[in-house]
Amino acid sequence: MDLEQKTRGLGKSCALLIVIAGMERYAFKGVASNLVTYLTDVVKMSNSRAAKTVNTWAGFTSMLPLFSAPLADAYWDRFFTILASSSIYFVGLVGLTWTAFAGSRSATKTISTYFLYSSLCLVSIGLGVLNPSLQAFGADQLDHELDKDSELPSGDQKDAKATQKTQFFQWWYFGVCTGSLMGVTVMAYIQDTFGWVLGFAIPGIAMFLLILLFLSGCGIYVYGPGTGLKMKKTTTPFEKILKFIKGRVVKQRSKFTLVDDDDLDAMELELQERPLCKCDSTEMEDIETSSTATKGLEDEESSKTVFSGLDNVKLVLRLLPIWTMLLMFAVIFQLPATFFTKQGMTMKRNIGSSFKIPPATLQSTITLSIILLMPLYDKILIPITKRIKNNSKGISVMERMGAGMFLSIIAIVIAALVERKRLDISQKMKSLLDYKPETVPMSIFWLLPQYILLGISDIFTVVGMQEFFYSEVPVRMRTMGFALYTSVFGVGSFVSAALISIVEAYSCSTGDHQSWFADDMSEARLDKYYWLLALTSTISFVIYIVLCKYFKSSSDQGGEEEEAAK
């Protein structure tokens, strides 16, 4: 029996959460992908201000998990965290819809920026808490599924778990990309054709349906951080809250009191700095009959917790150099929703005599590339690399991220060349009598190569980042691991906004006093900005290669410790 036959498929709870993740992406992309058009055409912001607003909002959204993840890991129940954050998310989308409706009904057609920013802030808060909690909740389900392969021999068990982890992240990202594709294509067309009220209302409806679908899965979820343990029965979040209240009122214990045997098992395993695993029936009986001995060891456990916390800080700090080098990839990935879209608005977009391609729709080529090419990655590239490198993994996670970073540099170089060509045509058209500064006789499909290359780089880097941060943190910090992954794009968004401000100040101070991000796209110099990003990204990529030579993953360190113990 080969490994593929031994490895189980994903369970119902994992599949349901993948669908929910896809619906969330549909709602978010339905707003974010075309937001720059809404800000420039409806709210009447300048190109640079609209780009900085979108980048700052995206950065704030992606940075929130860094603050919410520790609370979610330590104090919050993941089920109710998901439910509460998705409700806040829904309220924010309702507020955004009302903003567009009020603006359309106003005699002056003006929109309250205060109400607009408040609605976007609610969306950020909901999404910033929801995303890492939802992924960690999915990982809890995955842990439960991985433990079903524990009857395999140790070598096959390790390979089976590694294969199933990769399968889970591949399918998770496939679901996310499918939702993103639908959000970009469908919603961009609706917003450009039928207006922004309907364009914001539909994502709100999708978010409401997401909440209902999540609640419908209460009976199949595996709850709590102790999913790797063999529990006597599945404890729902409602029962945990009731037990917690009962323990506080009746026994007058501190807020860190362990409520049940499952939590005791989880705490003991976490203090040992190792993943949660199955315990047999005799171990469960020993735990139940040793409560008095456990009380006598509280001081020792407290000291272990202190050292454990220090180890966790060191573990996160050792990931920061890799995290930092990924920032320029995140900066490049902000371009499709900002300046790439503004480029497309100035180009020839007609298909036939009446239909015009919404510029934001081209972002769908990124997700479409991922959906179409990801199976080729699994079926062709991985088997080839396995044979070349003669190992069971093929391309490593670090190599996978590096390949994506390199492809993103190629994409931005192509973007700079295409923008230079667009500007040359625009300058030549100025001498003609029928010159229209808002349209250049150059097909929008010239932008496709840079979009497709970003999609391919996404397959390598983003999926690799998810698996990297998932694997390099202990189980109890899993939400924090996903927060580190999303924070790359959050800080990258802030870096992008800061770069725009610095470049704008510099370009306006030069001899011609012309901003690289001028509202007149025939006068803007986005090509220079793209070359600047290509240069800084290349520097980051070179430093990343050097760091990879000296970086040792936690799994490698664990293997060395086991060999030393033998």
Buried (B, 14 or more C-beta within 10 A) or exposed (E): EEBEEBBEEBBEBBBBBBBBBBBBBBBBBBBBBBBBBBBBBBBEBBBBBBBBBBBBBBBBBBBBBBEBBBEBBEEBBBBBBBBBBBBBBBBBBBBBBBBBBBBEEEEEEEBBEEBBEBBBBBBBBBBBBBBBBBBBBBBBBBBBBBBBBBEBEEEBBBBBBBBBBBBBBBBBBBBBBBBBBBBBBBBBBBBBEEBBBBBBBBBBBBBBEBBEBBEEBEEBBBBBBBBBBBBEEBBBBEBBEEBBEEBBEEEEEEEEEBBBBBBBBBBBBBBEBEBBBEBEEEEBEEBEEEEEEBEEEEEEEEEBBEEBEEEBEEBBEEBEBBBBBBBBBBBBBBBBBBBBBBBBBBBBBEEEEEEBBBBBBBBBBBBBBBBEBBEEBEEEBBEEBBEEEEEEBBBBBBBBBBBBBBBBBBBBBBBBBBBBBBBEEBEEBEEEEEEEEEBBEBEBBBBBBBBBBBBBBBBBBBBBBBBBBBBBBBBBBBBBBBBBBBBBBBBBBBBBBBBBEEBBEEBBEEEEEBBBBBBEBBBBBBBBBBBBBBEBBBEBBEEBBEBBEEBEBBEEEEEEEEEEEE
